Amino acid sequence: MILRYTGHPLSDVGVAAITAFAGKEDPSELTTDDLAKVADYLERQYGKNPMKAFLTVIFTNSDFTQPAFDKQPERRAAYANQVLRAWQRKGDEALPQPCVFFGNQAVVLADSKMLTLSIGICYPDGIEAMPLSGEALLAMHAFPLGSQKCEGRILLLHAENPELTQQFVYKTLAENRRMLDLAGQDEKGGGSKYPRTQIVQQLIEAETARQDNDNCSVTAYHFTNYRTSPKMDIYYLPLQVTRFLSFATDAAYKQAWQRIAWRGWEGVKDGESTDFERDDSGRPARRNTFYEDLFALPTAAHRFLRTYFLRRPEVGVSKDDQRRTYSLLNELDLVSWPLTELFLKEVLNVDQDRILAIRTMADRLA
């Protein structure tokens, strides 16, 4: 089987979604039966709500989303066969160009109907289409299953390490399939809010499930390809921040981390459980400023340290933002030197001798 990780976020998330759907650990284990089952599932879900409505922000011109074809099921079935089962084509139907993703023989010149974020782009030989193999075209249609609907756009997480990308997709795919099984055909699905909060929440969950310590950077893409108003926001967590997250949520620091994180949820009152309202996917429906400020690291490391580890209040924030009530005097129990030391070491790359000198001076001042 040709499917493999290439480093392209859309292709990799699609490959991960196909692999997770088949219950496999590695794309090299996939079989043609696995691809056939994925294609059948996509055809069933993409032709009806809530997925059909969601696909309008991804595949704007696709026959899956065109209202005119709601009463032409044979037209939609033919299109599904064209884009989801092109990998079944015989060798004599191949194109002279190789697939731009996997390097095997291309069978389709994919245009903006079949590819998201591709309107008006010219590819090699001056044509407005991209040569793809059938496997690549299936992966490019499977990535929404491994992605999250967030604020009316699609949110997908892509890690430098494919194993971590696979962890993200396994959980998101399970949530999406559960939601699709429960949803009616007249539902469009509300999705999540606060993409940066969702990214960190997913990263922490994935780190908890991982069995290795091979940390890597993570990039999230939050975009829409909707008609005349496409938009993309890219969120990046560099290696030193993901390493800090990995260690901070481990057993040695977990209690201190969780207490600071709890005070980051907007609108949470003293004594209130963090088991508050959830969105359609079961994810938190509130914003966490502690999580979101991680995206300003390492540039804003000093502000982050003062706010969360020294409990200095923020001014000019909303009434639901708990940072305005932070107080070193009232929250001394939230100050954790071990967690602060970890932050200095991993995020600011401060050497151990200097960290010891800082602690000695602080003890004397105290």
C-alpha positions as semicolon CSV with decimal commas, in nm:
position;residue;x (nm);y (nm);z (nm)
1;M;0,000;0,000;0,000
2;I;0,131;0,346;-0,098
3;L;-0,015;0,552;0,189
4;R;0,251;0,709;0,410
5;Y;0,330;1,025;0,603
6;T;0,490;1,299;0,395
7;G;0,502;1,604;0,624
8;H;0,210;1,777;0,451
9;P;-0,054;1,852;0,719
10;L;-0,366;1,779;0,510
11;S;-0,226;1,459;0,364
12;D;-0,083;1,338;0,696
13;V;-0,406;1,396;0,889
14;G;-0,596;1,219;0,611
15;V;-0,359;0,922;0,621
16;A;-0,385;0,915;1,001
17;A;-0,766;0,923;0,980
18;I;-0,771;0,628;0,737
19;T;-0,527;0,436;0,958
20;A;-0,728;0,508;1,273
21;F;-1,056;0,418;1,100
22;A;-0,908;0,080;1,010
23;G;-0,788;0,029;1,369
24;K;-0,426;0,006;1,254
25;E;-0,114;0,159;1,409
26;D;0,079;0,235;1,092
27;P;-0,033;0,324;0,735
28;S;0,196;0,053;0,598
29;E;-0,048;-0,201;0,749
30;L;-0,345;-0,077;0,542
31;T;-0,509;-0,302;0,285
32;T;-0,741;-0,239;-0,008
33;D;-1,029;-0,365;0,209
34;D;-0,947;-0,088;0,459
35;L;-0,958;0,176;0,186
36;A;-1,288;0,040;0,056
37;K;-1,448;0,062;0,402
38;V;-1,328;0,420;0,448
39;A;-1,456;0,519;0,103
40;D;-1,798;0,366;0,177
41;Y;-1,820;0,550;0,511
42;L;-1,719;0,883;0,358
43;E;-1,976;0,846;0,081
44;R;-2,253;0,779;0,333
45;Q;-2,161;1,070;0,561
46;Y;-2,054;1,334;0,308
47;G;-2,384;1,323;0,122
48;K;-2,594;1,422;0,426
49;N;-2,588;1,656;0,724
50;P;-2,410;1,733;0,947
51;M;-2,100;1,649;0,738
52;K;-2,244;1,788;0,416
53;A;-2,300;2,127;0,581
54;F;-1,953;2,123;0,737
55;L;-1,785;2,037;0,406
56;T;-1,903;2,369;0,260
57;V;-1,618;2,540;0,449
58;I;-1,364;2,290;0,310
59;F;-1,467;2,167;-0,036
60;T;-1,667;2,466;-0,155
61;N;-1,727;2,349;-0,512
62;S;-1,752;1,977;-0,441
63;D;-2,045;1,776;-0,573
64;F;-2,091;1,659;-0,211
65;T;-2,193;2,012;-0,109
66;Q;-2,382;2,139;-0,413
67;P;-2,754;2,177;-0,320
68;A;-2,850;2,114;-0,683
69;F;-2,738;1,752;-0,646
70;D;-2,955;1,677;-0,340
71;K;-3,218;1,550;-0,579
72;Q;-2,966;1,381;-0,807
73;P;-2,825;1,097;-0,595
74;E;-2,680;0,927;-0,901
75;R;-2,468;1,238;-0,977
76;R;-2,337;1,249;-0,619
77;A;-2,267;0,873;-0,625
78;A;-2,068;0,910;-0,948
79;Y;-1,862;1,189;-0,794
80;A;-1,800;0,984;-0,480
81;N;-1,675;0,700;-0,696
82;Q;-1,449;0,942;-0,884
83;V;-1,276;1,093;-0,579
84;L;-1,301;0,821;-0,314
85;R;-1,227;0,513;-0,525
86;A;-0,978;0,642;-0,779
87;W;-0,721;0,407;-0,620
88;Q;-0,910;0,118;-0,784
89;R;-0,825;0,238;-1,135
90;K;-0,612;0,014;-1,352
91;G;-0,261;0,093;-1,465
92;D;-0,363;0,177;-1,821
93;E;-0,570;0,467;-1,681
94;A;-0,266;0,629;-1,517
95;L;-0,141;0,974;-1,611
96;P;0,215;1,042;-1,723
97;Q;0,282;1,255;-1,412
98;P;0,371;1,115;-1,069
99;C;0,157;1,191;-0,762
100;V;0,280;1,509;-0,591
101;F;0,232;1,353;-0,246
102;F;0,334;0,989;-0,266
103;G;0,541;0,977;-0,585
104;N;0,347;0,684;-0,732
105;Q;0,158;0,710;-1,059
106;A;-0,109;0,979;-1,067
107;V;-0,454;0,890;-1,197
108;V;-0,641;1,219;-1,148
109;L;-0,576;1,585;-1,221
110;A;-0,739;1,720;-0,907
111;D;-0,887;2,069;-0,931
112;S;-1,046;2,305;-0,678
113;K;-1,355;2,082;-0,655
114;M;-1,143;1,802;-0,513
115;L;-0,882;1,999;-0,317
116;T;-0,933;2,254;-0,045
117;L;-0,739;2,585;-0,048
118;S;-0,656;2,543;-0,416
119;I;-0,873;2,796;-0,600
120;G;-0,679;2,992;-0,859
121;I;-0,349;2,807;-0,808
122;C;-0,150;2,697;-1,111
123;Y;0,045;2,374;-1,093
124;P;0,329;2,240;-1,312
125;D;0,278;2,260;-1,688
126;G;0,055;2,566;-1,645
127;I;-0,261;2,373;-1,562
128;E;-0,498;2,453;-1,275
129;A;-0,494;2,099;-1,138
130;M;-0,269;1,876;-0,930
131;P;-0,169;1,521;-1,036
132;L;-0,269;1,283;-0,756
133;S;-0,281;0,911;-0,707
134;G;-0,608;0,756;-0,597
135;E;-0,465;0,694;-0,249
136;A;-0,366;1,060;-0,212
137;L;-0,707;1,179;-0,329
138;L;-0,875;0,955;-0,070
139;A;-0,645;1,093;0,203
140;M;-0,728;1,450;0,099
141;H;-1,096;1,371;0,144
142;A;-1,048;1,182;0,472
143;F;-0,870;1,457;0,668
144;P;-1,198;1,623;0,786
145;L;-1,275;1,303;0,982
146;G;-0,954;1,353;1,180
147;S;-1,016;1,724;1,231
148;Q;-1,240;1,929;1,455
149;K;-1,512;2,179;1,372
150;C;-1,427;2,495;1,561
151;E;-1,590;2,839;1,532
152;G;-1,731;2,751;1,189
153;R;-1,391;2,648;1,055
154;I;-1,188;2,330;1,051
155;L;-0,913;2,279;1,309
156;L;-0,647;2,017;1,249
157;L;-0,336;1,941;1,451
158;H;-0,014;1,828;1,287
159;A;0,296;1,722;1,479
160;E;0,650;1,684;1,357
161;N;0,636;1,330;1,493
162;P;0,373;1,127;1,299
163;E;0,298;0,918;1,609
164;L;0,170;1,227;1,789
165;T;-0,038;1,328;1,485
166;Q;-0,184;0,978;1,499
167;Q;-0,271;1,028;1,869
168;F;-0,455;1,352;1,789
169;V;-0,649;1,189;1,507
170;Y;-0,745;0,872;1,697
171;K;-0,931;1,071;1,962
172;T;-1,083;1,325;1,722
173;L;-1,200;1,052;1,485
174;A;-1,371;0,869;1,772
175;E;-1,547;1,191;1,877
176;N;-1,656;1,269;1,521
177;R;-1,790;0,918;1,459
178;R;-1,983;0,925;1,784
179;M;-2,131;1,263;1,693
180;L;-2,223;1,147;1,341
181;D;-2,389;0,833;1,474
182;L;-2,610;1,039;1,705
183;A;-2,685;1,334;1,473
184;G;-2,995;1,359;1,259
185;Q;-2,984;1,449;0,890
186;D;-3,133;1,790;0,960
187;E;-2,861;1,882;1,210
188;K;-2,557;2,090;1,118
189;G;-2,358;2,048;1,440
190;G;-2,241;2,335;1,656
191;G;-1,875;2,247;1,693
192;S;-1,626;2,392;1,939
193;K;-1,497;2,736;2,032
194;Y;-1,162;2,884;2,133
195;P;-0,918;2,701;1,901
196;R;-0,606;2,768;2,110
197;T;-0,770;2,625;2,421
198;Q;-0,876;2,317;2,222
199;I;-0,524;2,270;2,082
200;V;-0,359;2,261;2,425
201;Q;-0,637;2,043;2,565
202;Q;-0,580;1,790;2,285
203;L;-0,204;1,806;2,326
204;I;-0,226;1,735;2,700
205;E;-0,463;1,443;2,636
206;A;-0,231;1,304;2,367
207;E;0,077;1,343;2,586
208;T;-0,098;1,149;2,863
209;A;-0,169;0,863;2,622
210;R;0,179;0,848;2,468
211;Q;0,423;0,579;2,570
212;D;0,746;0,754;2,467
213;N;0,923;1,079;2,546
214;D;1,005;1,186;2,191
215;N;0,880;1,544;2,209
216;C;0,831;1,755;1,899
217;S;0,681;2,082;1,780
218;V;0,311;2,104;1,697
219;T;0,136;2,322;1,438
220;A;-0,240;2,372;1,419
221;Y;-0,427;2,500;1,114
222;H;-0,762;2,671;1,166
223;F;-0,914;2,758;0,830
224;T;-1,210;2,792;0,601
225;N;-1,219;2,776;0,223
226;Y;-1,569;2,919;0,208
227;R;-1,635;3,086;-0,128
228;T;-1,502;3,444;-0,142
229;S;-1,384;3,462;0,220
230;P;-1,117;3,198;0,278
231;K;-0,918;3,246;0,597
232;M;-0,644;3,061;0,782
233;D;-0,485;3,104;1,124
234;I;-0,174;2,901;1,205
235;Y;-0,085;2,829;1,567
236;Y;0,260;2,698;1,652
237;L;0,396;2,542;1,969
238;P;0,777;2,506;1,945
239;L;0,972;2,216;2,088
240;Q;1,066;2,387;2,415
241;V;0,701;2,459;2,492
242;T;0,579;2,106;2,412
243;R;0,865;1,965;2,624
244;F;0,759;2,190;2,911
245;L;0,398;2,073;2,869
246;S;0,505;1,710;2,864
247;F;0,700;1,740;3,190
248;A;0,458;1,981;3,362
249;T;0,166;1,741;3,323
250;D;0,369;1,447;3,450
251;A;0,323;1,311;3,802
252;A;0,598;1,522;3,965
253;Y;0,437;1,855;3,869
254;K;0,081;1,756;3,782
255;Q;-0,090;1,880;4,097
256;A;0,067;2,227;4,078
257;W;-0,004;2,246;3,704
258;Q;-0,370;2,151;3,744
259;R;-0,431;2,410;4,016
260;I;-0,286;2,690;3,802
261;A;-0,474;2,566;3,495
262;W;-0,802;2,561;3,689
263;R;-0,761;2,932;3,766
264;G;-0,720;2,994;3,392
265;W;-1,073;2,893;3,293
266;E;-1,289;3,196;3,221
267;G;-1,599;3,237;3,434
268;V;-1,510;2,961;3,682
269;K;-1,599;3,069;4,033
270;D;-1,423;2,971;4,355
271;G;-1,516;2,619;4,453
272;E;-1,674;2,539;4,115
273;S;-1,582;2,211;3,949
274;T;-1,400;2,219;3,616
275;D;-1,653;1,965;3,491
276;F;-1,854;2,247;3,333
277;E;-2,050;2,259;3,009
278;R;-1,912;2,078;2,704
279;D;-1,958;2,125;2,330
280;D;-2,099;1,872;2,083
281;S;-1,768;1,683;2,080
282;G;-1,744;1,669;2,459
283;R;-1,471;1,933;2,476
284;P;-1,467;2,228;2,719
285;A;-1,696;2,509;2,604
286;R;-1,497;2,777;2,787
287;R;-1,170;2,955;2,719
288;N;-0,857;2,889;2,923
289;T;-0,622;3,189;2,928
290;F;-0,340;2,985;3,082
291;Y;-0,351;2,747;2,786
292;E;-0,384;3,025;2,530
293;D;-0,094;3,229;2,665
294;L;0,134;2,932;2,596
295;F;0,122;3,037;2,230
296;A;0,303;3,360;2,317
297;L;0,605;3,162;2,442
298;P;0,898;3,195;2,445
299;T;0,867;3,560;2,335
300;A;0,640;3,659;2,625
301;A;0,800;3,425;2,878
302;H;0,864;3,695;3,139
303;R;0,501;3,812;3,133
304;F;0,384;3,450;3,149
305;L;0,606;3,384;3,451
306;R;0,489;3,694;3,637
307;T;0,121;3,629;3,566
308;Y;0,087;3,257;3,634
309;F;0,378;3,165;3,861
310;L;0,401;3,488;4,063
311;R;0,025;3,559;4,045
312;R;0,052;3,918;3,926
313;P;-0,294;4,044;3,814
314;E;-0,371;4,152;3,458
315;V;-0,546;4,483;3,394
316;G;-0,784;4,571;3,112
317;V;-0,924;4,219;3,071
318;S;-1,289;4,107;3,070
319;K;-1,486;4,043;3,386
320;D;-1,484;3,668;3,315
321;D;-1,103;3,664;3,287
322;Q;-0,969;3,532;3,615
323;R;-0,629;3,693;3,557
324;R;-0,767;4,024;3,683
325;T;-0,815;3,868;4,030
326;Y;-0,475;3,702;4,062
327;S;-0,301;3,790;4,387
328;L;0,026;3,666;4,535
329;L;-0,105;3,747;4,882
330;N;-0,425;3,544;4,842
331;E;-0,287;3,267;4,618
332;L;0,046;3,190;4,776
333;D;-0,051;2,822;4,775
334;L;-0,046;2,830;4,392
335;V;0,319;2,937;4,377
336;S;0,531;2,632;4,294
337;W;0,909;2,662;4,281
338;P;0,955;2,318;4,115
339;L;0,718;2,418;3,832
340;T;0,885;2,759;3,802
341;E;1,226;2,592;3,790
342;L;1,104;2,360;3,514
343;F;0,977;2,662;3,318
344;L;1,311;2,843;3,351
345;K;1,498;2,535;3,238
346;E;1,280;2,419;2,948
347;V;1,134;2,742;2,806
348;L;1,402;3,000;2,887
349;N;1,695;2,758;2,870
350;V;1,844;2,893;3,194
351;D;2,137;2,682;3,318
352;Q;2,117;2,507;3,655
353;D;2,377;2,727;3,828
354;R;2,186;3,041;3,742
355;I;1,858;2,886;3,855
356;L;2,021;2,803;4,189
357;A;2,147;3,161;4,220
358;I;1,798;3,298;4,151
359;R;1,649;3,073;4,418
360;T;1,917;3,167;4,672
361;M;1,856;3,538;4,614
362;A;1,480;3,491;4,635
363;D;1,512;3,301;4,964
364;R;1,722;3,582;5,110
365;L;1,472;3,847;4,995
366;A;1,187;3,644;5,139
